[in-house]
Amino acid sequence: MAMKLSMTGQMRLEQKMKLAPRMIQSMEVLQLPFLALQEKIEAELSTNPVLEVAEERPEELQGSQAEPEDMSDERELVVQDDSDNVEDFQRLENIGDDFNDYLDGSGPMQFEPKYQRISSGDPDKKLEAMNNTAAAEQSLLDSLKEQWRMVDAEPLVREAGDLIIDYLDEKGYLSTRLEHLHNKDKHAFGIEHLQQALELVQKLEPAGVGARDLRECLLIQMRQFPEDMSFEMRMAGQCWDELLENHLPKVARKMGCSLEQVNRAIERMSKLDTSPGLRVGRYDNHPITADVIVEPTPEDGYRVSLTDTRLPNLRVNDFYQKMSQNRKIDDQTRQFLQKNIHSAQWFMDAIQQRKHTLLRVARAIVNHQKDFFDKGKLHLRPLPMSAIADEVGVHLATVSRAVSGKYVQCPQGILPLRSFFSGGMEDESGTEHSWDAVKAKLKEIVDNEDKSNPLGDDALRTKLEEAGMGTIARRTVAKYRKILNIPTARFRRKY
């Protein structure tokens, strides 16, 4: 069977939307929270030689009319008929030579750091920041290895201990069985050396590392506890399953003691750490800095402002601006400068656009959620993001980027800006309740319940309905209870 190959031309009409680099940069800057925007500005200052930080803000520059002592090369050229202006013409003639001397000394692509361009006597801020940065925290693995080197043990046990430490997870647990670690083809030590090494590893700090399960972790800590916890150790050893099921009366009968004594023991055990490894080398939480500040006003309203006043005041360096327009400079250098000037201007425009959009979005949110700022979380209203987009007159994706990763500081605390958007429901009277308000009410009901007879999910649903939250399905109550990390009624019961 023969196959014929041929080529044909075909025309097709289609529409495609391409985002300009300037628009992409504007969207990226809009999405950045305050701390990330500071880092972005530092990066731009490092990579763009024409961008610099102004020493004074525009209002301060307007208020200062004093001229620098020596600005002969920066004075405006004025030619009048009543003077020969020899000095001005001489300065104009020499300006190209000044540029050439500068370029000969530094090269067309080599520029001084921008902080030095402002004032050569200023300290290096980046070097200061590096010097003031705290040293990296020691990891759990490094800490245990350092302690293990000080342990007195025979070589085979020491080698087995190194392997055990390598297999500990970030919480400090050994989740691999010792039998699986024993490999006579790879290691000279035997299972008995692994057992001896594990006993020694479990004596290292922090207390509880090297445990194979939660009970062993607690027992290790109780053995090393400064106070006597022999009763708690015996209770964990004999009644562990009953403790997990919260069957405290059965625990009391097996231990031959009162419920009060069992509760006191559980309270003492609650002070132990179930994840001891996280105490060493734990990653610090990222700092949260509010982008928006909401403050009450005497007129029972709220003033919305941004925290970007701490951002540096950027500008394009005048010297490079004039150099880019000088025809005596070679084309390669002028093109390089013009490209960076355009990039700097786009970046500064993107920052201004971010400020304008974020402020408008924040003000619209405050207007819609005024009851929340007046009365608290129980009065949070359902608010779709599309409603704010329509009110501000921007695309829905723009609002999403504007609130992404940003926080608002208000009388209720520092809250994610995105938390003000949520769905909700309408009760019989037509009142709207957001799902966040329902969850807040659920937590309030559980906190105030009788712990000797806690409420089940059906009873919680009835309580929510009586509180004016409308008719909610039982499975919805169970879902929100799990989201809030609220255990079932059996585990909330106090004896």
NUTI-172693 format. One line per field, with one value per residue (C-alpha): residue in three letters; residue number from 1; x, y, z. Coordinates in steps of 0.2 Angstrom, whole numbers. Example, Ala and Ser with C-alpha at 12.3 -4.5 7.8 and 13.67 -1.06 7.14 Angstrom:
2
r = [ALA|SER] $
k = [1|2] $
x = [62|68] $
y = [-22|-5] $
z = [39|36] $
This chain:
495
r = [MET|ALA|MET|LYS|LEU|SER|MET|THR|GLY|GLN|MET|ARG|LEU|GLU|GLN|LYS|MET|LYS|LEU|ALA|PRO|ARG|MET|ILE|GLN|SER|MET|GLU|VAL|LEU|GLN|LEU|PRO|PHE|LEU|ALA|LEU|GLN|GLU|LYS|ILE|GLU|ALA|GLU|LEU|SER|THR|ASN|PRO|VAL|LEU|GLU|VAL|ALA|GLU|GLU|ARG|PRO|GLU|GLU|LEU|GLN|GLY|SER|GLN|ALA|GLU|PRO|GLU|ASP|MET|SER|ASP|GLU|ARG|GLU|LEU|VAL|VAL|GLN|ASP|ASP|SER|ASP|ASN|VAL|GLU|ASP|PHE|GLN|ARG|LEU|GLU|ASN|ILE|GLY|ASP|ASP|PHE|ASN|ASP|TYR|LEU|ASP|GLY|SER|GLY|PRO|MET|GLN|PHE|GLU|PRO|LYS|TYR|GLN|ARG|ILE|SER|SER|GLY|ASP|PRO|ASP|LYS|LYS|LEU|GLU|ALA|MET|ASN|ASN|THR|ALA|ALA|ALA|GLU|GLN|SER|LEU|LEU|ASP|SER|LEU|LYS|GLU|GLN|TRP|ARG|MET|VAL|ASP|ALA|GLU|PRO|LEU|VAL|ARG|GLU|ALA|GLY|ASP|LEU|ILE|ILE|ASP|TYR|LEU|ASP|GLU|LYS|GLY|TYR|LEU|SER|THR|ARG|LEU|GLU|HIS|LEU|HIS|ASN|LYS|ASP|LYS|HIS|ALA|PHE|GLY|ILE|GLU|HIS|LEU|GLN|GLN|ALA|LEU|GLU|LEU|VAL|GLN|LYS|LEU|GLU|PRO|ALA|GLY|VAL|GLY|ALA|ARG|ASP|LEU|ARG|GLU|CYS|LEU|LEU|ILE|GLN|MET|ARG|GLN|PHE|PRO|GLU|ASP|MET|SER|PHE|GLU|MET|ARG|MET|ALA|GLY|GLN|CYS|TRP|ASP|GLU|LEU|LEU|GLU|ASN|HIS|LEU|PRO|LYS|VAL|ALA|ARG|LYS|MET|GLY|CYS|SER|LEU|GLU|GLN|VAL|ASN|ARG|ALA|ILE|GLU|ARG|MET|SER|LYS|LEU|ASP|THR|SER|PRO|GLY|LEU|ARG|VAL|GLY|ARG|TYR|ASP|ASN|HIS|PRO|ILE|THR|ALA|ASP|VAL|ILE|VAL|GLU|PRO|THR|PRO|GLU|ASP|GLY|TYR|ARG|VAL|SER|LEU|THR|ASP|THR|ARG|LEU|PRO|ASN|LEU|ARG|VAL|ASN|ASP|PHE|TYR|GLN|LYS|MET|SER|GLN|ASN|ARG|LYS|ILE|ASP|ASP|GLN|THR|ARG|GLN|PHE|LEU|GLN|LYS|ASN|ILE|HIS|SER|ALA|GLN|TRP|PHE|MET|ASP|ALA|ILE|GLN|GLN|ARG|LYS|HIS|THR|LEU|LEU|ARG|VAL|ALA|ARG|ALA|ILE|VAL|ASN|HIS|GLN|LYS|ASP|PHE|PHE|ASP|LYS|GLY|LYS|LEU|HIS|LEU|ARG|PRO|LEU|PRO|MET|SER|ALA|ILE|ALA|ASP|GLU|VAL|GLY|VAL|HIS|LEU|ALA|THR|VAL|SER|ARG|ALA|VAL|SER|GLY|LYS|TYR|VAL|GLN|CYS|PRO|GLN|GLY|ILE|LEU|PRO|LEU|ARG|SER|PHE|PHE|SER|GLY|GLY|MET|GLU|ASP|GLU|SER|GLY|THR|GLU|HIS|SER|TRP|ASP|ALA|VAL|LYS|ALA|LYS|LEU|LYS|GLU|ILE|VAL|ASP|ASN|GLU|ASP|LYS|SER|ASN|PRO|LEU|GLY|ASP|ASP|ALA|LEU|ARG|THR|LYS|LEU|GLU|GLU|ALA|GLY|MET|GLY|THR|ILE|ALA|ARG|ARG|THR|VAL|ALA|LYS|TYR|ARG|LYS|ILE|LEU|ASN|ILE|PRO|THR|ALA|ARG|PHE|ARG|ARG|LYS|TYR] $
k = [1|2|3|4|5|6|7|8|9|10|11|12|13|14|15|16|17|18|19|20|21|22|23|24|25|26|27|28|29|30|31|32|33|34|35|36|37|38|39|40|41|42|43|44|45|46|47|48|49|50|51|52|53|54|55|56|57|58|59|60|61|62|63|64|65|66|67|68|69|70|71|72|73|74|75|76|77|78|79|80|81|82|83|84|85|86|87|88|89|90|91|92|93|94|95|96|97|98|99|100|101|102|103|104|105|106|107|108|109|110|111|112|113|114|115|116|117|118|119|120|121|122|123|124|125|126|127|128|129|130|131|132|133|134|135|136|137|138|139|140|141|142|143|144|145|146|147|148|149|150|151|152|153|154|155|156|157|158|159|160|161|162|163|164|165|166|167|168|169|170|171|172|173|174|175|176|177|178|179|180|181|182|183|184|185|186|187|188|189|190|191|192|193|194|195|196|197|198|199|200|201|202|203|204|205|206|207|208|209|210|211|212|213|214|215|216|217|218|219|220|221|222|223|224|225|226|227|228|229|230|231|232|233|234|235|236|237|238|239|240|241|242|243|244|245|246|247|248|249|250|251|252|253|254|255|256|257|258|259|260|261|262|263|264|265|266|267|268|269|270|271|272|273|274|275|276|277|278|279|280|281|282|283|284|285|286|287|288|289|290|291|292|293|294|295|296|297|298|299|300|301|302|303|304|305|306|307|308|309|310|311|312|313|314|315|316|317|318|319|320|321|322|323|324|325|326|327|328|329|330|331|332|333|334|335|336|337|338|339|340|341|342|343|344|345|346|347|348|349|350|351|352|353|354|355|356|357|358|359|360|361|362|363|364|365|366|367|368|369|370|371|372|373|374|375|376|377|378|379|380|381|382|383|384|385|386|387|388|389|390|391|392|393|394|395|396|397|398|399|400|401|402|403|404|405|406|407|408|409|410|411|412|413|414|415|416|417|418|419|420|421|422|423|424|425|426|427|428|429|430|431|432|433|434|435|436|437|438|439|440|441|442|443|444|445|446|447|448|449|450|451|452|453|454|455|456|457|458|459|460|461|462|463|464|465|466|467|468|469|470|471|472|473|474|475|476|477|478|479|480|481|482|483|484|485|486|487|488|489|490|491|492|493|494|495] $
x = [0|7|6|7|15|11|12|-2|-3|-17|-23|-31|-38|-36|-35|-22|-19|0|4|17|32|26|10|18|29|14|5|20|23|4|5|20|17|26|42|43|42|56|67|61|66|83|86|81|93|107|104|98|113|102|90|94|86|83|90|75|57|49|40|57|65|52|55|73|79|97|108|124|140|148|136|145|142|124|118|106|114|108|114|110|114|121|135|148|145|162|160|144|151|167|156|146|161|169|154|157|175|169|158|172|184|171|168|187|190|175|170|153|146|154|145|147|135|120|122|139|132|121|135|152|153|137|140|136|118|119|135|128|113|124|134|118|110|109|119|110|102|110|99|93|105|120|116|114|130|139|133|136|154|156|148|159|155|164|167|154|141|147|144|127|122|128|116|101|104|103|86|78|64|62|51|65|57|65|51|62|63|81|79|78|94|104|113|128|134|136|140|150|139|125|107|114|125|110|100|114|116|98|98|112|104|88|99|104|95|82|74|63|73|76|58|49|31|22|22|40|44|34|41|59|54|46|62|72|60|67|51|45|33|33|14|13|25|15|-1|6|13|-3|-17|-11|-26|-38|-30|-31|-49|-52|-59|-53|-65|-57|-40|-44|-50|-35|-23|-33|-34|-47|-52|-45|-28|-29|-33|-19|-7|-14|-11|7|9|2|18|28|33|26|38|55|65|56|64|81|83|65|62|56|40|41|38|21|20|4|1|-15|-19|-37|-40|-56|-60|-70|-84|-88|-79|-63|-47|-38|-20|-5|12|22|29|44|48|63|59|66|72|82|99|101|118|114|98|108|121|108|103|121|125|143|142|143|127|130|131|116|106|111|106|90|85|88|80|64|65|67|52|41|46|42|25|21|24|13|0|1|-2|-17|-25|-22|-29|-45|-48|-44|-57|-70|-68|-69|-85|-93|-87|-90|-100|-85|-74|-88|-94|-81|-80|-97|-104|-93|-104|-102|-92|-88|-72|-82|-92|-76|-69|-86|-85|-67|-69|-55|-54|-57|-39|-33|-42|-35|-18|-20|-25|-14|-2|-6|-12|-22|-19|-35|-42|-46|-28|-17|-28|-26|-34|-41|-50|-63|-69|-80|-96|-111|-129|-146|-157|-176|-176|-165|-150|-133|-120|-103|-96|-82|-95|-103|-86|-83|-100|-97|-81|-89|-103|-90|-79|-94|-102|-103|-87|-95|-108|-101|-113|-113|-114|-133|-134|-121|-132|-147|-137|-131|-149|-155|-141|-148|-136|-149|-152|-136|-133|-125|-111|-107|-106|-94|-84|-81|-78|-63|-57|-56|-47|-61|-62|-78|-89|-82|-64|-70|-78|-70|-72] $
y = [0|17|32|49|64|82|99|112|130|135|151|153|168|168|180|179|190|193|202|216|215|231|223|207|217|227|211|204|219|220|202|205|208|222|212|204|221|227|213|216|234|229|217|231|243|230|226|242|255|270|267|275|280|298|305|316|314|326|337|339|343|357|364|366|380|380|376|365|374|368|363|372|357|355|374|378|385|403|413|432|446|457|446|435|421|414|403|395|391|384|372|366|362|352|342|329|328|325|310|303|304|295|281|279|276|265|257|258|244|247|258|262|255|265|269|276|287|296|298|289|292|282|264|249|244|227|223|229|218|203|207|209|193|179|163|148|138|121|107|92|80|91|93|74|70|83|75|57|61|64|47|33|18|4|7|-5|3|21|16|9|25|36|25|27|46|47|38|50|61|79|76|65|48|32|26|12|-5|-10|-26|-16|-6|-22|-27|-38|-36|-17|-15|-25|-22|-33|-31|-31|-16|-7|-10|-4|12|15|16|28|39|40|48|63|80|85|72|60|58|41|35|23|28|41|31|27|46|51|37|43|61|55|45|61|73|82|77|60|54|35|35|43|30|16|23|25|7|-2|9|16|11|17|34|35|32|44|30|38|28|12|19|23|6|-2|9|8|27|41|50|66|58|52|69|77|64|68|86|83|72|86|96|84|87|75|81|84|85|101|110|109|117|122|134|151|158|171|188|196|214|222|230|239|248|251|264|270|288|300|300|281|277|270|277|265|268|258|255|258|274|264|260|269|284|279|289|289|295|313|310|294|302|316|304|294|309|315|311|311|295|279|270|255|264|275|260|252|267|270|252|253|270|263|247|259|269|254|248|264|265|247|252|267|256|243|257|264|247|240|256|255|237|239|253|243|229|240|247|230|223|238|226|215|230|237|221|206|190|184|198|195|195|184|194|187|194|198|211|221|219|227|241|245|243|230|212|198|192|209|209|191|197|213|203|188|186|203|207|221|228|233|233|215|211|207|197|190|202|187|181|195|185|170|162|161|157|166|162|162|181|185|189|184|174|170|153|161|168|151|143|157|154|135|137|149|136|122|133|136|119|108|97|84|81|89|92|80|86|85|96|108|110|114|127|135|136|144|156|163|155|146|128|119|101|89|84|103|105|89|97|113|105|95|111|119|104|101|83|73|74|58|65|82|74|79|67] $
z = [0|-5|5|-2|8|3|11|10|16|27|35|52|61|80|94|107|122|127|143|141|153|161|165|172|183|190|194|203|213|218|224|235|254|263|268|251|243|253|247|229|231|238|223|210|219|217|199|191|192|188|202|219|236|238|254|256|252|239|252|261|245|241|258|256|244|248|234|236|238|222|208|194|182|187|184|170|155|152|137|137|125|138|142|133|145|143|158|153|135|143|154|139|129|144|148|135|141|159|153|143|158|169|156|153|171|175|158|150|160|177|189|208|220|222|240|237|223|236|249|249|267|271|279|268|274|267|275|292|289|286|302|312|306|318|315|308|322|325|318|328|318|322|340|343|333|344|360|353|350|369|374|380|370|361|342|336|348|342|324|328|337|322|311|323|324|305|305|317|310|313|329|336|334|327|315|308|317|324|314|298|302|305|289|292|274|276|295|307|322|327|334|352|348|340|356|367|356|357|376|375|362|372|386|375|375|372|383|373|357|351|356|344|349|359|375|375|372|387|398|393|398|415|419|417|425|440|451|455|441|446|447|430|423|431|424|406|407|413|407|390|380|392|393|374|375|389|400|416|428|421|424|442|445|438|447|463|466|464|448|456|457|439|433|442|434|417|420|425|409|398|402|393|375|362|348|357|341|336|351|342|325|325|311|316|310|297|304|299|295|292|275|280|296|301|315|323|321|333|320|323|307|302|294|282|278|272|280|265|272|278|260|253|241|224|210|194|196|187|182|172|166|158|151|142|132|128|109|113|123|113|107|117|134|130|125|141|152|143|145|164|165|158|169|184|179|177|194|202|193|198|217|215|207|221|234|224|221|239|247|237|240|259|260|251|263|278|272|269|286|297|309|311|316|328|336|333|323|326|315|300|284|269|256|239|231|215|225|229|212|205|218|215|196|193|188|201|199|203|220|223|220|231|246|244|258|266|283|291|309|317|335|334|330|315|303|285|273|264|279|276|261|264|259|271|273|276|291|291|294|279|290|282|292|286|288|299|310|312|317|329|337|337|347|359|363|365|377|388|388|404|402|413|400|383|368|353|336|335|351|344|329|340|350|334|328|344|343|327|315|305|301|298|294|307|295|293|311|312|298|306|323|314|306|323|330|343|348|349|365|372|372|379|394|411|425] $
